[in-house]
Amino acid sequence: MVLLHMKWGDKSQFLLQVPGSTKREELMVQVGQVYNGRLKVQRLCLEMEELPQHDIFLPPNMQGLTNDQIEELKLKKEWGEKYAAVF
């Protein structure tokens, strides 16, 4: 087994353990898959931080109303308040 330390400049990206018999073409595919997977997870994590600010969708009783109408009717986003503390 060979342990590869992938870097971008001086910044460490990830470690990849592969058999020593792995061909270069296969290795490049594996490195690309791991790196792209890391980018996807990183984007998901960044978007999760934004989720409480925007909610997933409005509750059925609030859909189709403007923000002003929601304030006038004194409606609240129960799910957003409940899960905002989690993030």
PyMOL Python script that loads the backbone (N, CA, C, O; Angstrom):
from pymol import cmd

cmd.read_pdbstr("""\
ATOM      1  N   MET A   1       0.837  -1.177   0.000  1.00  0.00           N
ATOM      2  CA  MET A   1       0.000   0.000   0.000  1.00  0.00           C
ATOM      3  C   MET A   1       0.882   1.241   0.000  1.00  0.00           C
ATOM      4  O   MET A   1       1.962   1.277   0.588  1.00  0.00           O
ATOM      5  N   VAL A   2       0.371   2.246  -0.684  1.00  0.00           N
ATOM      6  CA  VAL A   2       1.071   3.526  -0.779  1.00  0.00           C
ATOM      7  C   VAL A   2       0.120   4.593  -0.251  1.00  0.00           C
ATOM      8  O   VAL A   2      -1.067   4.597  -0.576  1.00  0.00           O
ATOM      9  N   LEU A   3       0.647   5.489   0.558  1.00  0.00           N
ATOM     10  CA  LEU A   3      -0.137   6.582   1.107  1.00  0.00           C
ATOM     11  C   LEU A   3       0.273   7.863   0.378  1.00  0.00           C
ATOM     12  O   LEU A   3       1.422   8.295   0.470  1.00  0.00           O
ATOM     13  N   LEU A   4      -0.665   8.461  -0.338  1.00  0.00           N
ATOM     14  CA  LEU A   4      -0.388   9.684  -1.092  1.00  0.00           C
ATOM     15  C   LEU A   4      -0.951  10.882  -0.330  1.00  0.00           C
ATOM     16  O   LEU A   4      -2.100  10.864   0.112  1.00  0.00           O
ATOM     17  N   HIS A   5      -0.143  11.905  -0.184  1.00  0.00           N
ATOM     18  CA  HIS A   5      -0.571  13.140   0.469  1.00  0.00           C
ATOM     19  C   HIS A   5      -0.806  14.169  -0.632  1.00  0.00           C
ATOM     20  O   HIS A   5       0.140  14.672  -1.238  1.00  0.00           O
ATOM     21  N   MET A   6      -2.066  14.471  -0.878  1.00  0.00           N
ATOM     22  CA  MET A   6      -2.407  15.401  -1.944  1.00  0.00           C
ATOM     23  C   MET A   6      -2.396  16.822  -1.395  1.00  0.00           C
ATOM     24  O   MET A   6      -2.976  17.097  -0.344  1.00  0.00           O
ATOM     25  N   LYS A   7      -1.733  17.715  -2.113  1.00  0.00           N
ATOM     26  CA  LYS A   7      -1.610  19.106  -1.686  1.00  0.00           C
ATOM     27  C   LYS A   7      -1.972  20.033  -2.837  1.00  0.00           C
ATOM     28  O   LYS A   7      -1.900  19.657  -4.007  1.00  0.00           O
ATOM     29  N   TRP A   8      -2.363  21.251  -2.480  1.00  0.00           N
ATOM     30  CA  TRP A   8      -2.549  22.330  -3.442  1.00  0.00           C
ATOM     31  C   TRP A   8      -1.670  23.458  -2.936  1.00  0.00           C
ATOM     32  O   TRP A   8      -2.032  24.161  -1.992  1.00  0.00           O
ATOM     33  N   GLY A   9      -0.510  23.632  -3.567  1.00  0.00           N
ATOM     34  CA  GLY A   9       0.473  24.566  -3.042  1.00  0.00           C
ATOM     35  C   GLY A   9       0.999  24.011  -1.725  1.00  0.00           C
ATOM     36  O   GLY A   9       1.444  22.865  -1.666  1.00  0.00           O
ATOM     37  N   ASP A  10       0.951  24.811  -0.680  1.00  0.00           N
ATOM     38  CA  ASP A  10       1.372  24.355   0.641  1.00  0.00           C
ATOM     39  C   ASP A  10       0.214  23.808   1.461  1.00  0.00           C
ATOM     40  O   ASP A  10       0.415  23.300   2.565  1.00  0.00           O
ATOM     41  N   LYS A  11      -0.992  23.910   0.928  1.00  0.00           N
ATOM     42  CA  LYS A  11      -2.182  23.516   1.676  1.00  0.00           C
ATOM     43  C   LYS A  11      -2.496  22.031   1.464  1.00  0.00           C
ATOM     44  O   LYS A  11      -2.633  21.569   0.331  1.00  0.00           O
ATOM     45  N   SER A  12      -2.606  21.299   2.569  1.00  0.00           N
ATOM     46  CA  SER A  12      -2.934  19.880   2.511  1.00  0.00           C
ATOM     47  C   SER A  12      -4.396  19.710   2.107  1.00  0.00           C
ATOM     48  O   SER A  12      -5.269  20.398   2.636  1.00  0.00           O
ATOM     49  N   GLN A  13      -4.665  18.805   1.180  1.00  0.00           N
ATOM     50  CA  GLN A  13      -6.026  18.557   0.719  1.00  0.00           C
ATOM     51  C   GLN A  13      -6.594  17.271   1.314  1.00  0.00           C
ATOM     52  O   GLN A  13      -7.634  17.301   1.972  1.00  0.00           O
ATOM     53  N   PHE A  14      -5.920  16.145   1.090  1.00  0.00           N
ATOM     54  CA  PHE A  14      -6.385  14.870   1.633  1.00  0.00           C
ATOM     55  C   PHE A  14      -5.300  13.816   1.473  1.00  0.00           C
ATOM     56  O   PHE A  14      -4.338  13.997   0.728  1.00  0.00           O
ATOM     57  N   LEU A  15      -5.479  12.703   2.196  1.00  0.00           N
ATOM     58  CA  LEU A  15      -4.609  11.540   2.073  1.00  0.00           C
ATOM     59  C   LEU A  15      -5.362  10.461   1.308  1.00  0.00           C
ATOM     60  O   LEU A  15      -6.566  10.286   1.490  1.00  0.00           O
ATOM     61  N   LEU A  16      -4.652   9.747   0.460  1.00  0.00           N
ATOM     62  CA  LEU A  16      -5.267   8.678  -0.315  1.00  0.00           C
ATOM     63  C   LEU A  16      -4.374   7.453  -0.240  1.00  0.00           C
ATOM     64  O   LEU A  16      -3.192   7.514  -0.580  1.00  0.00           O
ATOM     65  N   GLN A  17      -4.941   6.342   0.205  1.00  0.00           N
ATOM     66  CA  GLN A  17      -4.188   5.102   0.296  1.00  0.00           C
ATOM     67  C   GLN A  17      -4.593   4.195  -0.861  1.00  0.00           C
ATOM     68  O   GLN A  17      -5.768   3.865  -1.021  1.00  0.00           O
ATOM     69  N   VAL A  18      -3.612   3.798  -1.661  1.00  0.00           N
ATOM     70  CA  VAL A  18      -3.867   2.947  -2.827  1.00  0.00           C
ATOM     71  C   VAL A  18      -2.830   1.834  -2.867  1.00  0.00           C
ATOM     72  O   VAL A  18      -1.740   1.976  -2.314  1.00  0.00           O
ATOM     73  N   PRO A  19      -3.171   0.723  -3.523  1.00  0.00           N
ATOM     74  CA  PRO A  19      -2.163  -0.336  -3.706  1.00  0.00           C
ATOM     75  C   PRO A  19      -1.015   0.160  -4.580  1.00  0.00           C
ATOM     76  O   PRO A  19      -1.216   0.983  -5.473  1.00  0.00           O
ATOM     77  N   GLY A  20       0.169  -0.338  -4.320  1.00  0.00           N
ATOM     78  CA  GLY A  20       1.335   0.061  -5.101  1.00  0.00           C
ATOM     79  C   GLY A  20       1.234  -0.346  -6.562  1.00  0.00           C
ATOM     80  O   GLY A  20       1.931   0.220  -7.403  1.00  0.00           O
ATOM     81  N   SER A  21       0.390  -1.307  -6.880  1.00  0.00           N
ATOM     82  CA  SER A  21       0.256  -1.787  -8.261  1.00  0.00           C
ATOM     83  C   SER A  21      -0.745  -0.964  -9.073  1.00  0.00           C
ATOM     84  O   SER A  21      -0.996  -1.287 -10.234  1.00  0.00           O
ATOM     85  N   THR A  22      -1.320   0.085  -8.497  1.00  0.00           N
ATOM     86  CA  THR A  22      -2.323   0.896  -9.191  1.00  0.00           C
ATOM     87  C   THR A  22      -1.673   1.628 -10.354  1.00  0.00           C
ATOM     88  O   THR A  22      -0.625   2.255 -10.201  1.00  0.00           O
ATOM     89  N   LYS A  23      -2.304   1.542 -11.516  1.00  0.00           N
ATOM     90  CA  LYS A  23      -1.781   2.231 -12.698  1.00  0.00           C
ATOM     91  C   LYS A  23      -2.053   3.718 -12.593  1.00  0.00           C
ATOM     92  O   LYS A  23      -2.985   4.146 -11.913  1.00  0.00           O
ATOM     93  N   ARG A  24      -1.240   4.492 -13.266  1.00  0.00           N
ATOM     94  CA  ARG A  24      -1.324   5.944 -13.205  1.00  0.00           C
ATOM     95  C   ARG A  24      -2.700   6.455 -13.641  1.00  0.00           C
ATOM     96  O   ARG A  24      -3.250   7.358 -13.010  1.00  0.00           O
ATOM     97  N   GLU A  25      -3.256   5.891 -14.704  1.00  0.00           N
ATOM     98  CA  GLU A  25      -4.564   6.324 -15.192  1.00  0.00           C
ATOM     99  C   GLU A  25      -5.651   6.079 -14.142  1.00  0.00           C
ATOM    100  O   GLU A  25      -6.502   6.939 -13.912  1.00  0.00           O
ATOM    101  N   GLU A  26      -5.618   4.901 -13.506  1.00  0.00           N
ATOM    102  CA  GLU A  26      -6.580   4.578 -12.455  1.00  0.00           C
ATOM    103  C   GLU A  26      -6.409   5.513 -11.262  1.00  0.00           C
ATOM    104  O   GLU A  26      -7.384   5.957 -10.656  1.00  0.00           O
ATOM    105  N   LEU A  27      -5.155   5.800 -10.937  1.00  0.00           N
ATOM    106  CA  LEU A  27      -4.864   6.684  -9.813  1.00  0.00           C
ATOM    107  C   LEU A  27      -5.423   8.081 -10.056  1.00  0.00           C
ATOM    108  O   LEU A  27      -5.995   8.688  -9.150  1.00  0.00           O
ATOM    109  N   MET A  28      -5.262   8.586 -11.257  1.00  0.00           N
ATOM    110  CA  MET A  28      -5.769   9.923 -11.570  1.00  0.00           C
ATOM    111  C   MET A  28      -7.292   9.967 -11.460  1.00  0.00           C
ATOM    112  O   MET A  28      -7.855  10.956 -10.990  1.00  0.00           O
ATOM    113  N   VAL A  29      -7.957   8.894 -11.892  1.00  0.00           N
ATOM    114  CA  VAL A  29      -9.419   8.827 -11.773  1.00  0.00           C
ATOM    115  C   VAL A  29      -9.820   8.829 -10.299  1.00  0.00           C
ATOM    116  O   VAL A  29     -10.742   9.545  -9.910  1.00  0.00           O
ATOM    117  N   GLN A  30      -9.132   8.033  -9.479  1.00  0.00           N
ATOM    118  CA  GLN A  30      -9.444   7.972  -8.049  1.00  0.00           C
ATOM    119  C   GLN A  30      -9.198   9.310  -7.359  1.00  0.00           C
ATOM    120  O   GLN A  30     -10.010   9.747  -6.544  1.00  0.00           O
ATOM    121  N   VAL A  31      -8.095   9.952  -7.678  1.00  0.00           N
ATOM    122  CA  VAL A  31      -7.794  11.251  -7.087  1.00  0.00           C
ATOM    123  C   VAL A  31      -8.863  12.262  -7.474  1.00  0.00           C
ATOM    124  O   VAL A  31      -9.317  13.041  -6.635  1.00  0.00           O
ATOM    125  N   GLY A  32      -9.266  12.256  -8.733  1.00  0.00           N
ATOM    126  CA  GLY A  32     -10.312  13.165  -9.194  1.00  0.00           C
ATOM    127  C   GLY A  32     -11.636  12.922  -8.489  1.00  0.00           C
ATOM    128  O   GLY A  32     -12.323  13.874  -8.120  1.00  0.00           O
ATOM    129  N   GLN A  33     -12.000  11.665  -8.297  1.00  0.00           N
ATOM    130  CA  GLN A  33     -13.256  11.332  -7.622  1.00  0.00           C
ATOM    131  C   GLN A  33     -13.238  11.784  -6.168  1.00  0.00           C
ATOM    132  O   GLN A  33     -14.221  12.343  -5.680  1.00  0.00           O
ATOM    133  N   VAL A  34     -12.133  11.548  -5.477  1.00  0.00           N
ATOM    134  CA  VAL A  34     -12.041  11.952  -4.074  1.00  0.00           C
ATOM    135  C   VAL A  34     -12.066  13.473  -3.961  1.00  0.00           C
ATOM    136  O   VAL A  34     -12.759  14.021  -3.104  1.00  0.00           O
ATOM    137  N   TYR A  35     -11.318  14.149  -4.818  1.00  0.00           N
ATOM    138  CA  TYR A  35     -11.265  15.610  -4.760  1.00  0.00           C
ATOM    139  C   TYR A  35     -12.634  16.225  -5.081  1.00  0.00           C
ATOM    140  O   TYR A  35     -13.073  17.147  -4.394  1.00  0.00           O
ATOM    141  N   ASN A  36     -13.298  15.724  -6.106  1.00  0.00           N
ATOM    142  CA  ASN A  36     -14.629  16.228  -6.457  1.00  0.00           C
ATOM    143  C   ASN A  36     -15.640  15.930  -5.354  1.00  0.00           C
ATOM    144  O   ASN A  36     -16.521  16.746  -5.083  1.00  0.00           O
ATOM    145  N   GLY A  37     -15.521  14.773  -4.722  1.00  0.00           N
ATOM    146  CA  GLY A  37     -16.389  14.439  -3.602  1.00  0.00           C
ATOM    147  C   GLY A  37     -16.181  15.400  -2.438  1.00  0.00           C
ATOM    148  O   GLY A  37     -17.143  15.818  -1.794  1.00  0.00           O
ATOM    149  N   ARG A  38     -14.922  15.751  -2.166  1.00  0.00           N
ATOM    150  CA  ARG A  38     -14.628  16.721  -1.107  1.00  0.00           C
ATOM    151  C   ARG A  38     -15.256  18.069  -1.425  1.00  0.00           C
ATOM    152  O   ARG A  38     -15.810  18.715  -0.536  1.00  0.00           O
ATOM    153  N   LEU A  39     -15.178  18.497  -2.666  1.00  0.00           N
ATOM    154  CA  LEU A  39     -15.767  19.776  -3.058  1.00  0.00           C
ATOM    155  C   LEU A  39     -17.284  19.764  -2.881  1.00  0.00           C
ATOM    156  O   LEU A  39     -17.862  20.754  -2.432  1.00  0.00           O
ATOM    157  N   LYS A  40     -17.932  18.651  -3.231  1.00  0.00           N
ATOM    158  CA  LYS A  40     -19.386  18.542  -3.061  1.00  0.00           C
ATOM    159  C   LYS A  40     -19.770  18.643  -1.586  1.00  0.00           C
ATOM    160  O   LYS A  40     -20.714  19.350  -1.234  1.00  0.00           O
ATOM    161  N   VAL A  41     -19.043  17.941  -0.734  1.00  0.00           N
ATOM    162  CA  VAL A  41     -19.337  17.977   0.700  1.00  0.00           C
ATOM    163  C   VAL A  41     -19.104  19.385   1.247  1.00  0.00           C
ATOM    164  O   VAL A  41     -19.883  19.877   2.063  1.00  0.00           O
ATOM    165  N   GLN A  42     -18.038  20.023   0.798  1.00  0.00           N
ATOM    166  CA  GLN A  42     -17.743  21.384   1.254  1.00  0.00           C
ATOM    167  C   GLN A  42     -18.860  22.349   0.850  1.00  0.00           C
ATOM    168  O   GLN A  42     -19.271  23.188   1.652  1.00  0.00           O
ATOM    169  N   ARG A  43     -19.355  22.236  -0.393  1.00  0.00           N
ATOM    170  CA  ARG A  43     -20.456  23.098  -0.834  1.00  0.00           C
ATOM    171  C   ARG A  43     -21.721  22.838  -0.031  1.00  0.00           C
ATOM    172  O   ARG A  43     -22.431  23.777   0.332  1.00  0.00           O
ATOM    173  N   LEU A  44     -22.011  21.562   0.249  1.00  0.00           N
ATOM    174  CA  LEU A  44     -23.181  21.230   1.057  1.00  0.00           C
ATOM    175  C   LEU A  44     -23.077  21.840   2.454  1.00  0.00           C
ATOM    176  O   LEU A  44     -24.058  22.365   2.980  1.00  0.00           O
ATOM    177  N   CYS A  45     -21.908  21.772   3.040  1.00  0.00           N
ATOM    178  CA  CYS A  45     -21.715  22.338   4.379  1.00  0.00           C
ATOM    179  C   CYS A  45     -21.911  23.849   4.358  1.00  0.00           C
ATOM    180  O   CYS A  45     -22.512  24.404   5.278  1.00  0.00           O
ATOM    181  N   LEU A  46     -21.422  24.514   3.338  1.00  0.00           N
ATOM    182  CA  LEU A  46     -21.602  25.962   3.248  1.00  0.00           C
ATOM    183  C   LEU A  46     -23.071  26.318   3.069  1.00  0.00           C
ATOM    184  O   LEU A  46     -23.550  27.296   3.643  1.00  0.00           O
ATOM    185  N   GLU A  47     -23.784  25.530   2.277  1.00  0.00           N
ATOM    186  CA  GLU A  47     -25.206  25.799   2.059  1.00  0.00           C
ATOM    187  C   GLU A  47     -26.029  25.499   3.311  1.00  0.00           C
ATOM    188  O   GLU A  47     -27.044  26.154   3.549  1.00  0.00           O
ATOM    189  N   MET A  48     -25.612  24.527   4.107  1.00  0.00           N
ATOM    190  CA  MET A  48     -26.322  24.214   5.340  1.00  0.00           C
ATOM    191  C   MET A  48     -26.291  25.401   6.299  1.00  0.00           C
ATOM    192  O   MET A  48     -27.244  25.615   7.048  1.00  0.00           O
ATOM    193  N   GLU A  49     -25.211  26.168   6.283  1.00  0.00           N
ATOM    194  CA  GLU A  49     -25.128  27.350   7.135  1.00  0.00           C
ATOM    195  C   GLU A  49     -26.146  28.404   6.713  1.00  0.00           C
ATOM    196  O   GLU A  49     -26.632  29.164   7.551  1.00  0.00           O
ATOM    197  N   GLU A  50     -26.472  28.456   5.424  1.00  0.00           N
ATOM    198  CA  GLU A  50     -27.426  29.428   4.905  1.00  0.00           C
ATOM    199  C   GLU A  50     -28.880  28.984   5.081  1.00  0.00           C
ATOM    200  O   GLU A  50     -29.784  29.818   5.036  1.00  0.00           O
ATOM    201  N   LEU A  51     -29.115  27.709   5.277  1.00  0.00           N
ATOM    202  CA  LEU A  51     -30.465  27.162   5.307  1.00  0.00           C
ATOM    203  C   LEU A  51     -31.383  27.814   6.345  1.00  0.00           C
ATOM    204  O   LEU A  51     -32.526  28.127   6.011  1.00  0.00           O
ATOM    205  N   PRO A  52     -30.941  28.031   7.578  1.00  0.00           N
ATOM    206  CA  PRO A  52     -31.864  28.643   8.553  1.00  0.00           C
ATOM    207  C   PRO A  52     -32.310  30.057   8.165  1.00  0.00           C
ATOM    208  O   PRO A  52     -33.388  30.497   8.566  1.00  0.00           O
ATOM    209  N   GLN A  53     -31.503  30.758   7.402  1.00  0.00           N
ATOM    210  CA  GLN A  53     -31.863  32.117   6.997  1.00  0.00           C
ATOM    211  C   GLN A  53     -32.978  32.123   5.958  1.00  0.00           C
ATOM    212  O   GLN A  53     -33.777  33.058   5.911  1.00  0.00           O
ATOM    213  N   HIS A  54     -33.038  31.091   5.130  1.00  0.00           N
ATOM    214  CA  HIS A  54     -33.975  31.087   4.010  1.00  0.00           C
ATOM    215  C   HIS A  54     -35.076  30.032   4.135  1.00  0.00           C
ATOM    216  O   HIS A  54     -36.056  30.075   3.390  1.00  0.00           O
ATOM    217  N   ASP A  55     -34.932  29.113   5.041  1.00  0.00           N
ATOM    218  CA  ASP A  55     -35.865  27.994   5.202  1.00  0.00           C
ATOM    219  C   ASP A  55     -35.900  27.138   3.938  1.00  0.00           C
ATOM    220  O   ASP A  55     -35.421  27.545   2.880  1.00  0.00           O
ATOM    221  N   ILE A  56     -36.464  25.974   4.068  1.00  0.00           N
ATOM    222  CA  ILE A  56     -36.603  25.085   2.923  1.00  0.00           C
ATOM    223  C   ILE A  56     -37.743  25.562   2.043  1.00  0.00           C
ATOM    224  O   ILE A  56     -37.569  25.726   0.835  1.00  0.00           O
ATOM    225  N   PHE A  57     -38.894  25.783   2.631  1.00  0.00           N
ATOM    226  CA  PHE A  57     -40.048  26.352   1.946  1.00  0.00           C
ATOM    227  C   PHE A  57     -40.985  26.882   3.017  1.00  0.00           C
ATOM    228  O   PHE A  57     -40.850  26.556   4.196  1.00  0.00           O
ATOM    229  N   LEU A  58     -41.913  27.684   2.601  1.00  0.00           N
ATOM    230  CA  LEU A  58     -42.870  28.251   3.550  1.00  0.00           C
ATOM    231  C   LEU A  58     -43.934  27.224   3.915  1.00  0.00           C
ATOM    232  O   LEU A  58     -44.258  26.359   3.101  1.00  0.00           O
ATOM    233  N   PRO A  59     -44.485  27.303   5.132  1.00  0.00           N
ATOM    234  CA  PRO A  59     -45.591  26.414   5.500  1.00  0.00           C
ATOM    235  C   PRO A  59     -46.787  26.656   4.578  1.00  0.00           C
ATOM    236  O   PRO A  59     -46.898  27.731   3.989  1.00  0.00           O
ATOM    237  N   PRO A  60     -47.673  25.687   4.444  1.00  0.00           N
ATOM    238  CA  PRO A  60     -48.806  25.824   3.523  1.00  0.00           C
ATOM    239  C   PRO A  60     -49.655  27.069   3.754  1.00  0.00           C
ATOM    240  O   PRO A  60     -50.168  27.646   2.795  1.00  0.00           O
ATOM    241  N   ASN A  61     -49.815  27.495   5.009  1.00  0.00           N
ATOM    242  CA  ASN A  61     -50.654  28.667   5.270  1.00  0.00           C
ATOM    243  C   ASN A  61     -49.964  29.986   4.896  1.00  0.00           C
ATOM    244  O   ASN A  61     -50.597  31.041   4.923  1.00  0.00           O
ATOM    245  N   MET A  62     -48.668  29.935   4.546  1.00  0.00           N
ATOM    246  CA  MET A  62     -47.933  31.148   4.203  1.00  0.00           C
ATOM    247  C   MET A  62     -47.548  31.208   2.721  1.00  0.00           C
ATOM    248  O   MET A  62     -47.081  32.244   2.247  1.00  0.00           O
ATOM    249  N   GLN A  63     -47.735  30.121   1.998  1.00  0.00           N
ATOM    250  CA  GLN A  63     -47.337  30.079   0.598  1.00  0.00           C
ATOM    251  C   GLN A  63     -48.204  31.020  -0.226  1.00  0.00           C
ATOM    252  O   GLN A  63     -49.426  31.037  -0.080  1.00  0.00           O
ATOM    253  N   GLY A  64     -47.574  31.796  -1.084  1.00  0.00           N
ATOM    254  CA  GLY A  64     -48.288  32.721  -1.955  1.00  0.00           C
ATOM    255  C   GLY A  64     -48.486  34.097  -1.348  1.00  0.00           C
ATOM    256  O   GLY A  64     -49.016  34.992  -2.008  1.00  0.00           O
ATOM    257  N   LEU A  65     -48.068  34.283  -0.096  1.00  0.00           N
ATOM    258  CA  LEU A  65     -48.210  35.584   0.552  1.00  0.00           C
ATOM    259  C   LEU A  65     -46.896  36.362   0.474  1.00  0.00           C
ATOM    260  O   LEU A  65     -45.815  35.773   0.452  1.00  0.00           O
ATOM    261  N   THR A  66     -47.000  37.667   0.432  1.00  0.00           N
ATOM    262  CA  THR A  66     -45.795  38.501   0.465  1.00  0.00           C
ATOM    263  C   THR A  66     -45.334  38.633   1.920  1.00  0.00           C
ATOM    264  O   THR A  66     -46.078  38.296   2.842  1.00  0.00           O
ATOM    265  N   ASN A  67     -44.117  39.120   2.121  1.00  0.00           N
ATOM    266  CA  ASN A  67     -43.598  39.310   3.470  1.00  0.00           C
ATOM    267  C   ASN A  67     -44.470  40.284   4.268  1.00  0.00           C
ATOM    268  O   ASN A  67     -44.685  40.097   5.466  1.00  0.00           O
ATOM    269  N   ASP A  68     -44.965  41.319   3.596  1.00  0.00           N
ATOM    270  CA  ASP A  68     -45.832  42.283   4.280  1.00  0.00           C
ATOM    271  C   ASP A  68     -47.115  41.617   4.763  1.00  0.00           C
ATOM    272  O   ASP A  68     -47.565  41.865   5.881  1.00  0.00           O
ATOM    273  N   GLN A  69     -47.704  40.772   3.919  1.00  0.00           N
ATOM    274  CA  GLN A  69     -48.931  40.079   4.303  1.00  0.00           C
ATOM    275  C   GLN A  69     -48.689  39.124   5.477  1.00  0.00           C
ATOM    276  O   GLN A  69     -49.530  38.987   6.366  1.00  0.00           O
ATOM    277  N   ILE A  70     -47.542  38.479   5.461  1.00  0.00           N
ATOM    278  CA  ILE A  70     -47.193  37.564   6.549  1.00  0.00           C
ATOM    279  C   ILE A  70     -47.082  38.331   7.867  1.00  0.00           C
ATOM    280  O   ILE A  70     -47.547  37.872   8.910  1.00  0.00           O
ATOM    281  N   GLU A  71     -46.455  39.508   7.798  1.00  0.00           N
ATOM    282  CA  GLU A  71     -46.326  40.331   9.005  1.00  0.00           C
ATOM    283  C   GLU A  71     -47.685  40.833   9.481  1.00  0.00           C
ATOM    284  O   GLU A  71     -47.954  40.825  10.682  1.00  0.00           O
ATOM    285  N   GLU A  72     -48.543  41.267   8.567  1.00  0.00           N
ATOM    286  CA  GLU A  72     -49.871  41.760   8.939  1.00  0.00           C
ATOM    287  C   GLU A  72     -50.712  40.676   9.613  1.00  0.00           C
ATOM    288  O   GLU A  72     -51.425  40.938  10.582  1.00  0.00           O
ATOM    289  N   LEU A  73     -50.617  39.459   9.086  1.00  0.00           N
ATOM    290  CA  LEU A  73     -51.380  38.346   9.650  1.00  0.00           C
ATOM    291  C   LEU A  73     -50.706  37.731  10.878  1.00  0.00           C
ATOM    292  O   LEU A  73     -51.267  36.847  11.526  1.00  0.00           O
ATOM    293  N   LYS A  74     -49.493  38.211  11.191  1.00  0.00           N
ATOM    294  CA  LYS A  74     -48.704  37.737  12.342  1.00  0.00           C
ATOM    295  C   LYS A  74     -48.486  36.226  12.295  1.00  0.00           C
ATOM    296  O   LYS A  74     -48.622  35.530  13.301  1.00  0.00           O
ATOM    297  N   LEU A  75     -48.142  35.736  11.097  1.00  0.00           N
ATOM    298  CA  LEU A  75     -47.839  34.327  10.931  1.00  0.00           C
ATOM    299  C   LEU A  75     -46.370  34.095  11.252  1.00  0.00           C
ATOM    300  O   LEU A  75     -45.545  34.989  11.058  1.00  0.00           O
ATOM    301  N   LYS A  76     -46.037  32.917  11.736  1.00  0.00           N
ATOM    302  CA  LYS A  76     -44.650  32.603  12.094  1.00  0.00           C
ATOM    303  C   LYS A  76     -44.220  31.327  11.399  1.00  0.00           C
ATOM    304  O   LYS A  76     -45.024  30.431  11.140  1.00  0.00           O
ATOM    305  N   LYS A  77     -42.920  31.267  11.103  1.00  0.00           N
ATOM    306  CA  LYS A  77     -42.324  30.069  10.519  1.00  0.00           C
ATOM    307  C   LYS A  77     -41.868  29.183  11.674  1.00  0.00           C
ATOM    308  O   LYS A  77     -40.762  29.342  12.191  1.00  0.00           O
ATOM    309  N   GLU A  78     -42.708  28.271  12.062  1.00  0.00           N
ATOM    310  CA  GLU A  78     -42.424  27.437  13.231  1.00  0.00           C
ATOM    311  C   GLU A  78     -41.189  26.569  13.032  1.00  0.00           C
ATOM    312  O   GLU A  78     -40.385  26.415  13.952  1.00  0.00           O
ATOM    313  N   TRP A  79     -41.033  26.005  11.851  1.00  0.00           N
ATOM    314  CA  TRP A  79     -39.893  25.118  11.613  1.00  0.00           C
ATOM    315  C   TRP A  79     -38.594  25.898  11.634  1.00  0.00           C
ATOM    316  O   TRP A  79     -37.601  25.432  12.193  1.00  0.00           O
ATOM    317  N   GLY A  80     -38.586  27.082  11.030  1.00  0.00           N
ATOM    318  CA  GLY A  80     -37.364  27.885  10.997  1.00  0.00           C
ATOM    319  C   GLY A  80     -36.889  28.261  12.379  1.00  0.00           C
ATOM    320  O   GLY A  80     -35.692  28.210  12.659  1.00  0.00           O
ATOM    321  N   GLU A  81     -37.812  28.640  13.254  1.00  0.00           N
ATOM    322  CA  GLU A  81     -37.444  29.003  14.621  1.00  0.00           C
ATOM    323  C   GLU A  81     -36.994  27.769  15.408  1.00  0.00           C
ATOM    324  O   GLU A  81     -36.075  27.840  16.224  1.00  0.00           O
ATOM    325  N   LYS A  82     -37.647  26.656  15.153  1.00  0.00           N
ATOM    326  CA  LYS A  82     -37.337  25.432  15.903  1.00  0.00           C
ATOM    327  C   LYS A  82     -35.941  24.929  15.591  1.00  0.00           C
ATOM    328  O   LYS A  82     -35.228  24.495  16.496  1.00  0.00           O
ATOM    329  N   TYR A  83     -35.530  24.979  14.314  1.00  0.00           N
ATOM    330  CA  TYR A  83     -34.256  24.420  13.919  1.00  0.00           C
ATOM    331  C   TYR A  83     -33.148  25.448  13.762  1.00  0.00           C
ATOM    332  O   TYR A  83     -32.011  25.065  13.489  1.00  0.00           O
ATOM    333  N   ALA A  84     -33.427  26.724  13.921  1.00  0.00           N
ATOM    334  CA  ALA A  84     -32.391  27.741  13.816  1.00  0.00           C
ATOM    335  C   ALA A  84     -31.356  27.551  14.912  1.00  0.00           C
ATOM    336  O   ALA A  84     -30.177  27.836  14.698  1.00  0.00           O
ATOM    337  N   ALA A  85     -31.766  27.080  16.072  1.00  0.00           N
ATOM    338  CA  ALA A  85     -30.839  26.885  17.185  1.00  0.00           C
ATOM    339  C   ALA A  85     -29.855  25.749  16.893  1.00  0.00           C
ATOM    340  O   ALA A  85     -28.753  25.731  17.440  1.00  0.00           O
ATOM    341  N   VAL A  86     -30.247  24.808  16.038  1.00  0.00           N
ATOM    342  CA  VAL A  86     -29.371  23.685  15.714  1.00  0.00           C
ATOM    343  C   VAL A  86     -28.152  24.168  14.940  1.00  0.00           C
ATOM    344  O   VAL A  86     -27.050  23.655  15.134  1.00  0.00           O
ATOM    345  N   PHE A  87     -28.341  25.146  14.069  1.00  0.00           N
ATOM    346  CA  PHE A  87     -27.250  25.622  13.246  1.00  0.00           C
ATOM    347  C   PHE A  87     -26.562  26.758  13.930  1.00  0.00           C
ATOM    348  O   PHE A  87     -25.601  27.310  13.395  1.00  0.00           O
TER     349      PHE A  87
END
""", "prot")
cmd.dss("prot")
cmd.show_as("cartoon", "prot")
cmd.util.cbc("prot")
cmd.orient("prot")
